Amino acid sequence: MRGESGRRVVVTGLGAVSGIGIGAAEFLAGLRAGKSAARPVTAFDTEGFEHAMACEVPDFEPGRWIRHLDIGNLGRASQFSVAAARMAVADAGIAEDALRAVPSLISIGTTDGESGDLDQLVETEVDLGPERMDPTVARRVPAGRLSAVIAEEFRLSRTEAVTLPTACAAGNYAIGYGYDAIRGGDVEVALCGGADALCRKTFTGFYRLGTIAPERCQPFDKDRKGILTGEGAGVLVLESLESALARGARIYAEVLGYGLNCDADHPVAPNQDSVARCMRLALDDARIKPEEVDFISAHGTGTRANDITEARAIRQVFGDAAPPRTVSIKSMIGHSMGAAGALASIACALALTEGFIPPTINHVETDPECGLDVVPNEAVDAELRVVQNNGLAFGGNNAVVIFGKRGTDWN
């Protein structure tokens, strides 16, 4: 439990690669403006699909951030991962030699790894035969590279690099892993987050489930049509409060606690009681009462199954009378899979620092079965102390992280 023997953990650096902005400043501006990343898919051939909109990252130039690695040896998700880590370390004001000098952790969550490269290899095998598959592309595929290449880029030798494949909750899992490593004194710096790139496999899978929206993502709206797949990466620098204060670092937020569970109840359908239990685990770990939460960054995919189940679980924990305002930034950036929880955590940290709640855009009328204030269409200014970030995944993998405002005495 937080505070019993561990160190307090804070967020001192942010790196974001998203369809509404690259870098913390652009991402913040996109959140405030309620910007939409929805556009026609260009990552793969969409012939045969009745509709093919997604939230791609436009104009991404990996050479702006990747300095020591051969970009041709990196898949797109790995490029996102390294770029976001580079931004986060620079934002934290940590010199590379200082980073190399201390024990560290790299934890990156993912859903698809480099499935875009797998798509390419399979297409080559089918059309031309396995002997024509590109060995360079094949070497890019292992999902463990999403974290390992960050270690290679920064030339870290005193680090653990782990990739967590817990699907759409993986970014939050990775943050929880880093939180434990810092508060337990195992490492001094943790680079935590998630990364995924748009791929045909995942788009087609959701399309066949009937959950791809034709034009836009409308979480919690009564006329929502489903998700838009997205891509990107988010990396947060975590360190102890003592370390951050000693070096005069800017502190975005404190990580107060987190909760994980896996109900394995159904391959794709969320379980309301399990989601509620995960939220309670996170609140208990953070020693936060439900009434102290100022807003919830929901998983909020825009599907009926997710939105209604998550909304009911929120009311189960927070009560029917006045649950916290609940938003989904997937309405803006789409469902970026393993990066979703990390980018939403960055949004939470920025919201605490800047004093606002990002909107749920594309909203017309709230589904009465959800019954939440989703901050429709326009950001609102707010004095925030505690925010909650939900991450829910297929197979019942749930992860919830609680963040608090800097300077508040939580003990």
N, C-alpha and C positions, 0 to 999 in steps of 0.2 A: 504494500500500500504506500501511496505517496507520503513522504514526510517521515516515515518510521526510521529509515536508515539511509535513504538515498539523497542525492543532490538534486536541487531544483534545476530544471532543464528549460532553456530558452531558445528561441528561434532568432538567429542573427544574420541570416542570408537567404535570399530568395532567387531562384532561377526559373523562369517560365517560358515554355515554348507552346504557343497556343494559336488557334485560328483568329483570335481577336487581339493578339499582340504578343510580341517576343520581348522578353525582359520584363522585370517587375513593373517598371513605369508604364510601358505600353499596355501590359495586362491590366493594371489598375485603371488606366484611362478607358479601356474597353469595358471593364466591369461597371464603372460609373456611368458610362454612356449607354449601357444596355446594347452593346454592339452584337450583331449576329455574324457568325462565321459560315453560315449555310451557303453553299454554292454547288454547282454540278460537279460530280466526281471526275477527276482527271487522273487519278492514281492507277486506274486499270480500265480495261475495255468494258463498257456497260451495255453493250448491245444485248437485247433480249429482255432487259428490265423495263417495266413500265415507268418506273421513276428511279432516279439515281442521284439524290442530293446527299451531301455529307458536309462535314466541317473540317476541311483540310487546312494545313498550315501553308499559306501562300508565301512565296518569295523567301523561302528558307535558304540561307547561304551558310553551309556548315563551316566553310573556311574562315568565317569571321571569329569563330570561337575555338576551333580545333587546331592546335598548334604543333603537336608532337606526333600525331598519328597520321597514317596514310588514309585519307578519306575514302578512297576506293575500296579499302578493306573493311569498311564499316557499313552495315545496313542502315536504313533510314531511322529506325528506332534507336539504334546505338548512337547515331549522329545526334539525335534529339537529346539522348541521355547525357552525352559528354557536354553538349552545348549548355544545357540547363545547369549541370554541375559547375561548369566554368563561370557562368553568370552568378551562381549562388556564392561561390567562393570569393569572387571579386566583390560582390555586394556586401559580404561579411567583412571585407577588409583583411583577409588572411593571406599573407604572402605564401607562395608555394614552398619555399624552404622551411617556413614555420609549420606548414601543414605536414611536410615530410618528416619533421622532427618529433612528432607526437603520435601515440597510438590512435588509430582512427577506424571508422567503420563506413562502409559504403553499402547501403541497402536500397535496392531498386525493385519496385513491384512491376509486374507486367501480366497482361492477358495473352498476348499473341507472340511475344518475342519478336523474331524477324519473320513473321508469317508472310510478309510481302515477298521476301526472297524465296520462301518455300513455294509460293504461288508461281513464281518465275521458273523455278526448277521443275516443278511438276508439269507446267505447260511445255517446257523444252522436252522433258521425257516423253510426254504423250505425242508431241508433234514430230520430234526428230530422233528420239531414242535416248537412253540414259547416257550413252557415251558422249553426247553433245552437251551435257550439263556443264555449266561453268564452275570450275573448282573454286575460284575466288568467291563466288556467290555462296557455294556450299559451305565454305569455311566461315561465312558470316552468320550462319543460322543459329548456333547454340545460344539459348536464352541467357546463359550465364555471362555472356559477353556484355550484356547491358550494364552490369556493374563492374566487370573486370576491365573494360576499356577506360572507365573513369580512373581506375588505379593506374593504368598504363599512361594515360594522358598526363596525370600529375606526378608520375614516377614515384608512386607510394609503395614502400616495402613494409611498413609497419601497419598494415591495414587488413581488415577482413572485408572481402567483397562478396556479397550474397545477393542473388536475384530471387525474389519471392513471387511464385506464379499463382497467387490466389485470386486470379481473375479480376473482376471489377472492383474488388475491395483491396487490391494489392498495394496501392499507394498508401492507404492508411495502415495496413499491416507493416509496411516498411518503416513508417514513422514510429509506430509503436516499438518496433525492434530497436531502432536507434535511441528512442527515449529510455528504454531499459538499459542499454549499454552505457549511456551517459550517466543516468542516475545511480547505476550500480558501480561507477568508477572504472569500468572496463576500458573505456576509451575517452579521449579528450574532445574529439570532434567526430560528428557523424553527418554524412551526406545522405539524405534520405528522400525518397520520392517514388516516382513511377514514370514509365515511358512506353508508348506504343505508337505504331504507324498504321495508317489506313491500309487495309488489305482486302482482297476479294473474298477470301475464306470467311471472314467474320461478317462482312456486309451480306454475303449470300446466305449465311446461316440465319441471321436475323431476318432477312427478307423472306426466307422460306417459313419462318415462324409467323410471318404476317405482322411484324413489329417495326418495320421501317416506314417512317412517315414520308409522305410524298413531297412535302415542301419544307416544313418547319417542325421544330420540337416544341410542344406545348405542355410541359409538366403541370399536372393538377387541374388542367382545363377540361371542362366537360366534353369538349369536342376534340380532344387530343387524338392523334393518329399513330403515335409511336415514337421511336427514337430516331435520331440521326447519328450515324457512326462518326466518330471524330478521331483526332490524333494529337500527339504532342508529348510534352514531358514537363514535370515539375520536380524540382529538387530544393530541399530546405537544408540549411546548415543548422545543426543543433549543437549546443555546447552547454556546459554548466553555467549557472548564473554567476558563480564566483569568477570563472574564466572570462565571461563577457564583461563583467564590471571591471576586472583587473586591466583589461586591454582597452577599456573605453568604447566598447562596441555598441552600435545601435541595436536595440532589442525590439523586435517586432511584436513578440508575444511570448507567453510562457506556455509550455505544454504541461497541462495540469494532470492528465491521466488519459487512459484509453481502455477500451474493452474489446475482446475478441470472443467469438464463438462460432461453431459450425454445427448446424443441426442435421445436415445431410438428409433433410426431409423429402426433398424433391429436386430433380435435376435442374429445373429452371424457375419454379414458382417459389416466391418468398414465403416464409412462415412468420405470421404476425407475432406470436408469442416469443419466438426466438429473436426477432428484431428488437422487440421491447426489452427482452432480457439483456441483449448486448448493450443497449443504451443505459440500462441500470448499472451494468458492470462498469461502464466508462465513468458514469457519474460517481459511483462509489469509490472507484480508484482515484478520481480527482477530488474526492471529498466535497462535492458540489451538490446542492439540493436542486431538484428540478426547477423550482421557482427562481433560481439564480441565473438560469440560462436566458440570454437575451435574444438570440436567434439560432435557428438550426439551418445549416447547409445540408439539405436533403440529398439523398442519392438521386431521387427525382428524375427517372429516366423518360417519363412521358408515356409509359405503357399503363394500361388499366391495372394489371396485376401488381406492378410495383407501386404506383401512386396511391391506390386505395389501401393496400396492405401497410405501406410505410406510414401513411396518414393515421390509420387506425392504431398502429403501434405507438406513434407519437402521442396520441390522445390517451392511450393506455398508460403511458408513463407520466405525462404532464397534466392529464385531466382534460375533460371536455370543455370546461368553462372558458379557459383562455390559454391555450397552448402557445408556445413562442411562435413568433413570425418564422415562417419556413420557406426557404427559397431554393431554387435549383439553377445553378449556373450552366447546367447542360442545355438549357434553353438557348444559351449563347454559344457555347463551344462544342456542343454535341457530346456524345458519350465517348470519351477518349480512353475508355477501357482501363488498363492498369495505371494510366496517368490521371484518371478522374479524381481519385481521392487526394492525390498530391496537389493538383491544380486547385481543387476546392479548399485544401488546407492553406495554400498560399492566399487564396481569396479571403479566408477567415483571418489570417494574420494581417493582411492589408486592411480589412474592415475594422479590426481592433485598433490599428495604428491611426487610420484616417477618420474614424468615426462615422461610418456609413454602413448601410445594408445593401448589397447588390440586388438587382431586381430579378424576377422571373419574367422574361420577356415573352412575346407572342401570346399574351394572356388576354382572353376575352371574357370568359365567365368561369368561375371556380366550380368544379364538380362538387355538388352538395355531399357526395359520399366521402369527399376529402375534408371539406370544412375547415380549411386553414387560411390564414392571412399569408399569401404568397408574395407580398410586395410586388404587385403587378406592374410590369413595364418600365417603371422608373425607380432608380435608387433613392433611398431616403437617408437623411442624416440621422444619426442616433448615437447616444452615449452608450458604449458597450463595455461590459466587463468580462462576460463569459460567452463563448460561442461553441457550438457543437457541430462536428462534421461527421455525417453518416456515410458509410461505404458498405454496400450490400452486393453480394455476388451470387452467381449460379452455384448450386450445390449447398446453399445455406451458409456460405462463408461471409460473416458479418464483421465489420471493424468500425468502431466509433472512437473519435479522438476529441478531447475537450481542450480548448485553448482559453487562456486568460490574458487580460490586458497587463502590460508591463507596469510595474510600480505598485500594484495592489498587493496588500499583505494577505496571503491566503492561509497563513498558519493560525 
